[in-house]
Amino acid sequence: MNLLEINDLTSGYEGVQILWGVNLRLEQGKLTTLVGSNGVGKTTLLATAMGLLRPWQGTVTFAGKDVTFLPAYARAKAGMVLVPEGRQLFTDMTVLENLEMGAFSKRAHANFKQNLAKVFELFPRLQERAKQKAGTLSGGEQQMVAVARGLMAEPEILILDELSLGLSPLLALTLFESLTRLKKTGLTMLLVEQNVSMALAVSDYAYVLAEGRVHLEGPARDLLKNDEVRKAYLGI
């Protein structure tokens, strides 16, 4: 079953077209990766899917319902949760306060203690720093807070934009391992990531975006072996 379907999506900014008839499917319980070079439309696709940008043409369907023109806050309330590029934490607030901000819905608020225990199990370091201001954390720890805040919302789909950006290889590996653990819980995820080799290694299915169009798609392991992908993105 596809939890999210994007059909023939066309979008852009101020008359400049960025996306050209993009089609994308997220299968329930699977980790799907979207890769591509800078400037090909990955962030535009996420913004349009989340309702932050109005599409010119096409449809977005979530859990069988057309949400194409549903506002972003309503999509978030329904279970589409974005972990944005750059983390966008409340830096003067503590780790715990940032996590509390994630539990904005009635359902998530009611299950706050259980969800907090889960994210602390996933990221033990955050429990150690629960009372520390988010702005004083390392880049990797801040990214953990951003992911944990998204999980506190009890998402049906967790969308992660550039998870490993600016992180050391070791911290990036830690975060990718957390995705593998989350995948085992049945959470549906969409990952936009420039670390192509690592993203494809942990994903079930993948799309390659080029010049605003889906250039390639298929099982992630098949794309990892694809000569064109290896040459263009992995330098092999």
N, C-alpha and C positions, 0 to 999 in steps of 0.2 A: 504494500500500500504506500502511495506517495503522500507524504504529509504536507509537502509544499510543491506547487507546480507553477512555474513561470512560463508563460506562453507568448511567443512572438513579441517580446518586450522591446519597445523603442523608447529611448529617453535621452535627455541631454540638459544643457544649461543655456538659458538666454539665446535660444535659436541655434546653438551649436550641438549637433547630434553626436552622441557618444556611443549609444547602444543601437544595434541594428538587428532587430528581430531575434533576440536571445531566447532560447528555450533551455530550461533547467528543471530537474526533478530531484527532490530530496526524499529518499525512501525512509520510511519510519524505522527508527532504531539504528540507522546507519550513519557513518561519518563520511561526508562528502567534501571534497576539496576543490577549490577554484584557484587555479594558478594562471599566471601571465605576467608579462613585463609591466613596468611602471607605465601608467598612462593609457592602458588598454580598456579601462572601464570597469574594473573590479569594484572599486568603492562606489561608483555610480550605480552599479547593479544592486549592491547592498542597500544603498540609500533609497532606491526605488522600491525594492522588495519590502523594506521596513516602513514605507510611507513617508519618508523624509523628503522625497522628491516625487513629484507627480509624473506618471508615465505619459508619453505622447500617444502610444498605442500599446495594445497587448493586455494581458490579464495576469493577476497574481491570485492563486487559489490556495488557501490554507485550511487544512482539515475538512476539505470538501466545500468550503464556503468562499465565494468571491470577495476578496478583501482589497481589490485593486484601488479603490478610492477611500478605504478606511483610514482614518488618521493614525499617526504613529503610536500615540498613547493607547488607542484601542487595540492595535495589533499586539503591543506589549502586554496589555491586560489579558488578551486572549492566549498568550503563551509564546509569542515571537520575541526573543530577547537578544539584543545585540551587545557584544563586548567590543567597544569601539577601538579603532586605532588610536594610540596615544593614551589609552587607559581612562583619561578624563575622570580622575578621582577627585574627591573633596579633600584636598591636601591638608587643610587645617583641622580636619576631623580625624578621629581615631579610626583604626582598622575596624573596630566593632561598629562604630557609627556609620562607616561606609557600607558595611554589610547590612545594617538595619535599613539603610536607604534602598537596598535592593528588594527588601520584602514589602513592596508597596501595595500589592493586591491583598484583598481580604483573605484569600486562601493562603497565600504565602505568609501573611502576618500571623495567622492562626497557627501555622506550623513552624514558627520562627525557631524555637528551641531545637526541634528535630533537624531542621535544615542547617542550623548553625553547627550542630554536632557533626553533620555529614561533611561540611566544607572544612572544618577543622581536622577531620580525619584525612581528607584529601590533601590538605595543606597544613600540616602540623605547625609549620613556622608561623602561620598567622595567629594561631592560638597563643603562641609565645609573645606575639607583638600586638595583641588585641587592644591594649590601651595606649599604644604608640601612635602618634600622628602619621597619617599615610604619607605625607610629604617627606618624612625623614627616612622612609624605607629605601632599599636598593631598587633598581629598575625591575629586577626579577620578582622581588617581593611585591612591588606595586602591581605587576601583571597578575600575580596570584590573587591579589585583592580584587582586581577587575573581573577576573573569571569567577571568583567566589561570589562577588556581588551579583553577577548574572545568575548564578545557580540559586541564590537566595530567593529569586523571583519565581522559582519552580517552573522553568521554561518547558514548553513542549518542543521548541526548537531553540538551540543555542547557536548563535551566529558569532564567529570570532574573526575579527579583522586584524590581520598581521600580528599573530600571537607572539612570535619570537623576535619582533623588530627591536634592534638595539641591545639584545641580550647576549651574554656569553654563551658559547656552545653548551656548557654544562647546565646552565639555567634553562636554556631552550629545551634541552633533553628532558629535564625535570617536568616542564610544562607539557611536552608531548606525551610523556608517560602518563600524566594525569588525564589526558584525552583518551588514552587507551583504557584506563580504569573507568572513565565515564561511559565509554562505549559499551562496556560490559554490563552497565546498568540499564541499557536500552534507550539512552538519551539520543535523540536525533540532533545531529550537529552539521553545520556548514562552516568550513574553515577557509579563509582567504589568507594565503601565505606565500612569502617569497622564498622560504627555505623549501624548495620543491622536493628534494630527495627525501627529507624527513617527513614532509606532509604526505607524500604519496606512500611512504612506508607504513604509516599508521591508518591510512584511509581505506574505505571500501570502494568508493567510486570517485572519479575526478573529471573535471572539465578544464580545458585549456582555452582561455580567452585571448583573442588576438584581434586588434583593430575593431573592438566593439562587437565581435561576433564569436560564437563558440567555434573554435577551430578544430578541436579534437575532444572526444569524450570516451569514457570506457572504464572498466575496472582499474583501480589505481595501480595494481601490480603490473597490469599489461602496459599502462602508460609509462611506468618506471622502466620497462624494458624497450619501449618504443625508441627507435634510433633518432627520430626527429626531436622528440622531447629531450632525450639524453644530450643531443648536440646543442639544442637551443637553450636549455635551462640548467643542465648539469655539467656542461663543459667537457663531456666525454665523447 
